[in-house]
Amino acid sequence: MPETRTLEIRGCPRISPKGLSNIASKCKYLEMLDIKKCHKINDTGMIQLAQHSQNLKHVGSYSLVVQNIWRFFCMPVFIIISA
């Protein structure tokens, strides 16, 4: 499983943010992940995915499709402070 490049777990109701984190940390070469209809996955799971999966290029989820996940998660955040 460590050399897995494509993984489809679409519609798996038991995949949690922790499960997604485990997948990300074990599948270092993962390039494509389909998590459509995995409704338990939240921001925490997606952040873990971005931190662990440096080769990930495509994520399909129930509400969005992210191309080049690094660009999505590593965008600079600007805070505007009003005086």
N, CA, C and O atoms as a printed pandas DataFrame, in Angstrom:
     atom_number atom_name residue_name chain_id  residue_number  x_coord  y_coord  z_coord
0              1         N          MET        A               1    0.805   -1.198    0.000
1              2        CA          MET        A               1    0.000    0.000    0.000
2              3         C          MET        A               1    0.861    1.282    0.000
3              4         O          MET        A               1    0.383    2.307   -0.485
4              5         N          PRO        A               2    2.083    1.275    0.510
5              6        CA          PRO        A               2    2.863    2.516    0.519
6              7         C          PRO        A               2    3.135    3.095   -0.869
7              8         O          PRO        A               2    3.336    4.303   -0.999
8              9         N          GLU        A               3    3.146    2.261   -1.904
9             10        CA          GLU        A               3    3.433    2.758   -3.246
10            11         C          GLU        A               3    2.175    3.060   -4.057
11            12         O          GLU        A               3    2.266    3.329   -5.254
12            13         N          THR        A               4    1.011    3.020   -3.426
13            14        CA          THR        A               4   -0.251    3.323   -4.092
14            15         C          THR        A               4   -0.237    4.739   -4.639
15            16         O          THR        A               4    0.125    5.682   -3.936
16            17         N          ARG        A               5   -0.637    4.885   -5.910
17            18        CA          ARG        A               5   -0.671    6.206   -6.541
18            19         C          ARG        A               5   -2.097    6.712   -6.748
19            20         O          ARG        A               5   -2.330    7.921   -6.767
20            21         N          THR        A               6   -3.045    5.800   -6.903
21            22        CA          THR        A               6   -4.445    6.163   -7.122
22            23         C          THR        A               6   -5.300    5.384   -6.130
23            24         O          THR        A               6   -5.153    4.170   -5.987
24            25         N          LEU        A               7   -6.192    6.092   -5.450
25            26        CA          LEU        A               7   -7.060    5.436   -4.481
26            27         C          LEU        A               7   -8.465    6.005   -4.599
27            28         O          LEU        A               7   -8.663    7.219   -4.550
28            29         N          GLU        A               8   -9.427    5.121   -4.753
29            30        CA          GLU        A               8  -10.834    5.521   -4.830
30            31         C          GLU        A               8  -11.568    4.898   -3.650
31            32         O          GLU        A               8  -11.710    3.678   -3.566
32            33         N          ILE        A               9  -12.029    5.745   -2.743
33            34        CA          ILE        A               9  -12.802    5.268   -1.590
34            35         C          ILE        A               9  -14.167    5.935   -1.579
35            36         O          ILE        A               9  -14.755    6.169   -0.523
36            37         N          ARG        A              10  -14.650    6.230   -2.755
37            38        CA          ARG        A              10  -15.938    6.916   -2.946
38            39         C          ARG        A              10  -17.060    6.185   -2.222
39            40         O          ARG        A              10  -17.208    4.967   -2.322
40            41         N          GLY        A              11  -17.851    6.976   -1.483
41            42        CA          GLY        A              11  -19.047    6.439   -0.843
42            43         C          GLY        A              11  -18.779    5.600    0.392
43            44         O          GLY        A              11  -19.672    4.891    0.855
44            45         N          CYS        A              12  -17.584    5.661    0.931
45            46        CA          CYS        A              12  -17.262    4.880    2.125
46            47         C          CYS        A              12  -17.683    5.678    3.366
47            48         O          CYS        A              12  -17.016    6.648    3.726
48            49         N          PRO        A              13  -18.776    5.283    4.020
49            50        CA          PRO        A              13  -19.317    6.086    5.114
50            51         C          PRO        A              13  -18.475    6.065    6.389
51            52         O          PRO        A              13  -18.703    6.880    7.283
52            53         N          ARG        A              14  -17.525    5.167    6.492
53            54        CA          ARG        A              14  -16.739    5.052    7.715
54            55         C          ARG        A              14  -15.402    5.782    7.663
55            56         O          ARG        A              14  -14.678    5.796    8.658
56            57         N          ILE        A              15  -15.062    6.379    6.550
57            58        CA          ILE        A              15  -13.800    7.116    6.464
58            59         C          ILE        A              15  -13.941    8.424    7.241
59            60         O          ILE        A              15  -14.777    9.270    6.924
60            61         N          SER        A              16  -13.112    8.564    8.250
61            62        CA          SER        A              16  -13.140    9.744    9.122
62            63         C          SER        A              16  -11.909   10.604    8.836
63            64         O          SER        A              16  -11.037   10.193    8.070
64            65         N          PRO        A              17  -11.827   11.784    9.436
65            66        CA          PRO        A              17  -10.622   12.594    9.280
66            67         C          PRO        A              17   -9.355   11.837    9.727
67            68         O          PRO        A              17   -8.305   11.951    9.094
68            69         N          LYS        A              18   -9.462   11.075   10.808
69            70        CA          LYS        A              18   -8.316   10.285   11.279
70            71         C          LYS        A              18   -7.948    9.207   10.258
71            72         O          LYS        A              18   -6.767    8.962   10.013
72            73         N          GLY        A              19   -8.941    8.572    9.671
73            74        CA          GLY        A              19   -8.688    7.565    8.646
74            75         C          GLY        A              19   -8.015    8.164    7.426
75            76         O          GLY        A              19   -7.102    7.571    6.852
76            77         N          LEU        A              20   -8.470    9.341    7.037
77            78        CA          LEU        A              20   -7.873   10.035    5.898
78            79         C          LEU        A              20   -6.422   10.402    6.211
79            80         O          LEU        A              20   -5.551   10.299    5.347
80            81         N          SER        A              21   -6.171   10.822    7.425
81            82        CA          SER        A              21   -4.808   11.136    7.850
82            83         C          SER        A              21   -3.917    9.895    7.796
83            84         O          SER        A              21   -2.767    9.973    7.364
84            85         N          ASN        A              22   -4.443    8.763    8.231
85            86        CA          ASN        A              22   -3.683    7.506    8.171
86            87         C          ASN        A              22   -3.364    7.113    6.740
87            88         O          ASN        A              22   -2.249    6.683    6.444
88            89         N          ILE        A              23   -4.332    7.259    5.856
89            90        CA          ILE        A              23   -4.102    6.962    4.438
90            91         C          ILE        A              23   -2.996    7.865    3.902
91            92         O          ILE        A              23   -2.073    7.402    3.231
92            93         N          ALA        A              24   -3.097    9.148    4.203
93            94        CA          ALA        A              24   -2.121   10.119    3.705
94            95         C          ALA        A              24   -0.719    9.821    4.218
95            96         O          ALA        A              24    0.250    9.919    3.465
96            97         N          SER        A              25   -0.602    9.461    5.482
97            98        CA          SER        A              25    0.730    9.218    6.045
98            99         C          SER        A              25    1.334    7.903    5.564
99           100         O          SER        A              25    2.556    7.768    5.520
100          101         N          LYS        A              26    0.506    6.944    5.206
101          102        CA          LYS        A              26    1.009    5.644    4.746
102          103         C          LYS        A              26    1.251    5.596    3.232
103          104         O          LYS        A              26    2.141    4.883    2.767
104          105         N          CYS        A              27    0.468    6.348    2.475
105          106        CA          CYS        A              27    0.564    6.326    1.004
106          107         C          CYS        A              27    1.350    7.553    0.536
107          108         O          CYS        A              27    0.763    8.515    0.039
108          109         N          LYS        A              28    2.648    7.520    0.690
109          110        CA          LYS        A              28    3.507    8.667    0.389
110          111         C          LYS        A              28    3.514    9.048   -1.089
111          112         O          LYS        A              28    3.812   10.193   -1.430
112          113         N          TYR        A              29    3.191    8.105   -1.964
113          114        CA          TYR        A              29    3.247    8.364   -3.409
114          115         C          TYR        A              29    1.881    8.640   -4.014
115          116         O          TYR        A              29    1.747    8.693   -5.236
116          117         N          LEU        A              30    0.874    8.815   -3.183
117          118        CA          LEU        A              30   -0.492    9.035   -3.649
118          119         C          LEU        A              30   -0.588   10.287   -4.528
119          120         O          LEU        A              30   -0.173   11.373   -4.124
120          121         N          GLU        A              31   -1.140   10.118   -5.732
121          122        CA          GLU        A              31   -1.293   11.230   -6.673
122          123         C          GLU        A              31   -2.746   11.607   -6.890
123          124         O          GLU        A              31   -3.051   12.772   -7.146
124          125         N          MET        A              32   -3.655   10.631   -6.790
125          126        CA          MET        A              32   -5.072   10.885   -7.029
126          127         C          MET        A              32   -5.884   10.184   -5.946
127          128         O          MET        A              32   -5.672    9.008   -5.649
128          129         N          LEU        A              33   -6.821   10.934   -5.361
129          130        CA          LEU        A              33   -7.682   10.389   -4.316
130          131         C          LEU        A              33   -9.116   10.799   -4.594
131          132         O          LEU        A              33   -9.407   11.982   -4.769
132          133         N          ASP        A              34  -10.010    9.823   -4.634
133          134        CA          ASP        A              34  -11.435   10.095   -4.830
134          135         C          ASP        A              34  -12.155    9.824   -3.516
135          136         O          ASP        A              34  -12.257    8.678   -3.079
136          137         N          ILE        A              35  -12.654   10.885   -2.889
137          138        CA          ILE        A              35  -13.368   10.751   -1.611
138          139         C          ILE        A              35  -14.797   11.288   -1.714
139          140         O          ILE        A              35  -15.369   11.765   -0.734
140          141         N          LYS        A              36  -15.359   11.201   -2.920
141          142        CA          LYS        A              36  -16.739   11.647   -3.098
142          143         C          LYS        A              36  -17.664   10.838   -2.191
143          144         O          LYS        A              36  -17.507    9.626   -2.042
144          145         N          LYS        A              37  -18.620   11.524   -1.596
145          146        CA          LYS        A              37  -19.647   10.933   -0.735
146          147         C          LYS        A              37  -19.071   10.308    0.536
147          148         O          LYS        A              37  -19.696    9.424    1.122
148          149         N          CYS        A              38  -17.899   10.750    0.965
149          150        CA          CYS        A              38  -17.347   10.367    2.266
150          151         C          CYS        A              38  -17.661   11.531    3.194
151          152         O          CYS        A              38  -16.828   12.413    3.404
152          153         N          HIS        A              39  -18.847   11.527    3.736
153          154        CA          HIS        A              39  -19.400   12.698    4.410
154          155         C          HIS        A              39  -18.794   13.009    5.774
155          156         O          HIS        A              39  -19.045   14.089    6.309
156          157         N          LYS        A              40  -18.011   12.111    6.354
157          158        CA          LYS        A              40  -17.404   12.386    7.655
158          159         C          LYS        A              40  -16.110   13.190    7.538
159          160         O          LYS        A              40  -15.615   13.712    8.537
160          161         N          ILE        A              41  -15.566   13.290    6.343
161          162        CA          ILE        A              41  -14.309   14.014    6.152
162          163         C          ILE        A              41  -14.562   15.511    6.294
163          164         O          ILE        A              41  -15.502   16.056    5.717
164          165         N          ASN        A              42  -13.702   16.163    7.074
165          166        CA          ASN        A              42  -13.861   17.595    7.302
166          167         C          ASN        A              42  -12.537   18.313    7.023
167          168         O          ASN        A              42  -11.608   17.731    6.463
168          169         N          ASP        A              43  -12.469   19.575    7.420
169          170        CA          ASP        A              43  -11.260   20.365    7.180
170          171         C          ASP        A              43  -10.030   19.745    7.825
171          172         O          ASP        A              43   -8.945   19.776    7.244
172          173         N          THR        A              44  -10.185   19.190    9.007
173          174        CA          THR        A              44   -9.057   18.578    9.699
174          175         C          THR        A              44   -8.433   17.464    8.861
175          176         O          THR        A              44   -7.211   17.377    8.737
176          177         N          GLY        A              45   -9.276   16.625    8.296
177          178        CA          GLY        A              45   -8.785   15.542    7.444
178          179         C          GLY        A              45   -8.108   16.056    6.190
179          180         O          GLY        A              45   -7.086   15.522    5.759
180          181         N          MET        A              46   -8.682   17.098    5.608
181          182        CA          MET        A              46   -8.102   17.661    4.389
182          183         C          MET        A              46   -6.755   18.330    4.669
183          184         O          MET        A              46   -5.847   18.264    3.840
184          185         N          ILE        A              47   -6.622   18.970    5.822
185          186        CA          ILE        A              47   -5.348   19.591    6.183
186          187         C          ILE        A              47   -4.283   18.516    6.393
187          188         O          ILE        A              47   -3.148   18.667    5.942
188          189         N          GLN        A              48   -4.646   17.447    7.067
189          190        CA          GLN        A              48   -3.713   16.339    7.257
190          191         C          GLN        A              48   -3.294   15.745    5.916
191          192         O          GLN        A              48   -2.129   15.405    5.708
192          193         N          LEU        A              49   -4.245   15.628    5.029
193          194        CA          LEU        A              49   -3.960   15.118    3.690
194          195         C          LEU        A              49   -2.937   16.005    2.988
195          196         O          LEU        A              49   -1.989   15.500    2.386
196          197         N          ALA        A              50   -3.119   17.293    3.059
197          198        CA          ALA        A              50   -2.201   18.229    2.410
198          199         C          ALA        A              50   -0.818   18.173    3.046
199          200         O          ALA        A              50    0.188   18.292    2.347
200          201         N          GLN        A              51   -0.756   17.996    4.343
201          202        CA          GLN        A              51    0.533   17.962    5.031
202          203         C          GLN        A              51    1.330   16.698    4.734
203          204         O          GLN        A              51    2.559   16.743    4.678
204          205         N          HIS        A              52    0.657   15.584    4.545
205          206        CA          HIS        A              52    1.341   14.305    4.367
206          207         C          HIS        A              52    1.541   13.887    2.913
207          208         O          HIS        A              52    2.451   13.113    2.615
208          209         N          SER        A              53    0.722   14.378    2.024
209          210        CA          SER        A              53    0.712   13.868    0.640
210          211         C          SER        A              53    1.342   14.866   -0.316
211          212         O          SER        A              53    0.638   15.601   -1.008
212          213         N          GLN        A              54    2.644   14.892   -0.354
213          214        CA          GLN        A              54    3.353   15.864   -1.175
214          215         C          GLN        A              54    3.221   15.596   -2.670
215          216         O          GLN        A              54    3.434   16.504   -3.473
216          217         N          ASN        A              55    2.876   14.377   -3.061
217          218        CA          ASN        A              55    2.731   14.040   -4.485
218          219         C          ASN        A              55    1.302   14.171   -4.989
219          220         O          ASN        A              55    1.051   14.000   -6.183
220          221         N          LEU        A              56    0.365   14.470   -4.102
221          222        CA          LEU        A              56   -1.051   14.511   -4.459
222          223         C          LEU        A              56   -1.343   15.650   -5.434
223          224         O          LEU        A              56   -1.000   16.806   -5.186
224          225         N          LYS        A              57   -1.988   15.292   -6.556
225          226        CA          LYS        A              57   -2.286   16.270   -7.598
226          227         C          LYS        A              57   -3.783   16.466   -7.809
227          228         O          LYS        A              57   -4.203   17.504   -8.321
228          229         N          HIS        A              58   -4.593   15.484   -7.423
229          230        CA          HIS        A              58   -6.029   15.551   -7.700
230          231         C          HIS        A              58   -6.800   14.922   -6.543
231          232         O          HIS        A              58   -6.527   13.793   -6.135
232          233         N          VAL        A              59   -7.769   15.675   -6.022
233          234        CA          VAL        A              59   -8.671   15.151   -4.999
234          235         C          VAL        A              59  -10.083   15.402   -5.470
235          236         O          VAL        A              59  -10.443   16.540   -5.771
236          237         N          GLY        A              60  -10.886   14.365   -5.539
237          238        CA          GLY        A              60  -12.304   14.507   -5.858
238          239         C          GLY        A              60  -13.099   14.304   -4.583
239          240         O          GLY        A              60  -13.009   13.247   -3.958
240          241         N          SER        A              61  -13.871   15.298   -4.194
241          242        CA          SER        A              61  -14.703   15.144   -3.005
242          243         C          SER        A              61  -16.157   15.348   -3.394
243          244         O          SER        A              61  -16.459   15.642   -4.551
244          245         N          TYR        A              62  -17.063   15.193   -2.428
245          246        CA          TYR        A              62  -18.484   15.269   -2.731
246          247         C          TYR        A              62  -18.907   16.655   -3.181
247          248         O          TYR        A              62  -19.913   16.791   -3.877
248          249         N          SER        A              63  -18.158   17.697   -2.799
249          250        CA          SER        A              63  -18.605   19.032   -3.169
250          251         C          SER        A              63  -17.591   19.808   -3.999
251          252         O          SER        A              63  -17.900   20.892   -4.494
252          253         N          LEU        A              64  -16.395   19.273   -4.156
253          254        CA          LEU        A              64  -15.403   19.992   -4.939
254          255         C          LEU        A              64  -14.402   19.029   -5.525
255          256         O          LEU        A              64  -14.238   17.908   -5.044
256          257         N          VAL        A              65  -13.745   19.471   -6.553
257          258        CA          VAL        A              65  -12.627   18.737   -7.119
258          259         C          VAL        A              65  -11.446   19.682   -7.066
259          260         O          VAL        A              65  -11.505   20.788   -7.604
260          261         N          VAL        A              66  -10.380   19.255   -6.424
261          262        CA          VAL        A              66   -9.203   20.102   -6.268
262          263         C          VAL        A              66   -8.108   19.574   -7.176
263          264         O          VAL        A              66   -7.688   18.424   -7.051
264          265         N          GLN        A              67   -7.654   20.404   -8.077
265          266        CA          GLN        A              67   -6.509   20.084   -8.911
266          267         C          GLN        A              67   -5.296   20.724   -8.261
267          268         O          GLN        A              67   -5.349   21.890   -7.870
268          269         N          ASN        A              68   -4.233   20.002   -8.141
269          270        CA          ASN        A              68   -3.001   20.475   -7.521
270          271         C          ASN        A              68   -3.285   20.943   -6.100
271          272         O          ASN        A              68   -3.366   22.141   -5.831
272          273         N          ILE        A              69   -3.431   19.996   -5.212
273          274        CA          ILE        A              69   -3.827   20.267   -3.831
274          275         C          ILE        A              69   -2.847   21.190   -3.112
275          276         O          ILE        A              69   -3.246   21.918   -2.203
276          277         N          TRP        A              70   -1.582   21.171   -3.498
277          278        CA          TRP        A              70   -0.613   22.046   -2.834
278          279         C          TRP        A              70   -0.924   23.504   -3.103
279          280         O          TRP        A              70   -0.794   24.340   -2.208
280          281         N          ARG        A              71   -1.331   23.820   -4.312
281          282        CA          ARG        A              71   -1.688   25.195   -4.626
282          283         C          ARG        A              71   -2.899   25.619   -3.805
283          284         O          ARG        A              71   -2.978   26.765   -3.362
284          285         N          PHE        A              72   -3.844   24.701   -3.598
285          286        CA          PHE        A              72   -5.061   24.988   -2.845
286          287         C          PHE        A              72   -4.763   25.252   -1.369
287          288         O          PHE        A              72   -5.265   26.222   -0.801
288          289         N          PHE        A              73   -3.955   24.401   -0.747
289          290        CA          PHE        A              73   -3.705   24.508    0.680
290          291         C          PHE        A              73   -2.554   25.438    1.046
291          292         O          PHE        A              73   -2.465   25.873    2.194
292          293         N          CYS        A              74   -1.686   25.748    0.116
293          294        CA          CYS        A              74   -0.522   26.567    0.445
294          295         C          CYS        A              74   -0.652   27.997   -0.051
295          296         O          CYS        A              74    0.341   28.723   -0.112
296          297         N          MET        A              75   -1.852   28.408   -0.402
297          298        CA          MET        A              75   -2.056   29.795   -0.802
298          299         C          MET        A              75   -1.753   30.699    0.390
299          300         O          MET        A              75   -2.122   30.383    1.521
300          301         N          PRO        A              76   -1.092   31.808    0.143
301          302        CA          PRO        A              76   -0.836   32.710    1.270
302          303         C          PRO        A              76   -2.143   33.266    1.818
303          304         O          PRO        A              76   -3.092   33.513    1.074
304          305         N          VAL        A              77   -2.174   33.453    3.093
305          306        CA          VAL        A              77   -3.349   34.011    3.747
306          307         C          VAL        A              77   -3.007   35.437    4.167
307          308         O          VAL        A              77   -2.012   35.679    4.850
308          309         N          PHE        A              78   -3.840   36.361    3.750
309          310        CA          PHE        A              78   -3.626   37.748    4.087
310          311         C          PHE        A              78   -4.671   38.172    5.114
311          312         O          PHE        A              78   -5.862   37.911    4.946
312          313         N          ILE        A              79   -4.224   38.814    6.153
313          314        CA          ILE        A              79   -5.124   39.315    7.183
314          315         C          ILE        A              79   -5.172   40.825    7.062
315          316         O          ILE        A              79   -4.142   41.498    7.098
316          317         N          ILE        A              80   -6.356   41.338    6.920
317          318        CA          ILE        A              80   -6.518   42.779    6.814
318          319         C          ILE        A              80   -6.969   43.307    8.171
319          320         O          ILE        A              80   -8.006   42.911    8.703
320          321         N          ILE        A              81   -6.179   44.189    8.700
321          322        CA          ILE        A              81   -6.500   44.779   10.002
322          323         C          ILE        A              81   -6.960   46.200    9.752
323          324         O          ILE        A              81   -6.227   47.018    9.197
324          325         N          SER        A              82   -8.173   46.480   10.166
325          326        CA          SER        A              82   -8.676   47.840    9.982
326          327         C          SER        A              82   -8.350   48.674   11.215
327          328         O          SER        A              82   -8.438   48.207   12.351
328          329         N          ALA        A              83   -7.975   49.907   10.960
329          330        CA          ALA        A              83   -7.583   50.791   12.079
330          331         C          ALA        A              83   -8.781   51.555   12.605
331          332         O          ALA        A              83   -8.649   52.343   13.540
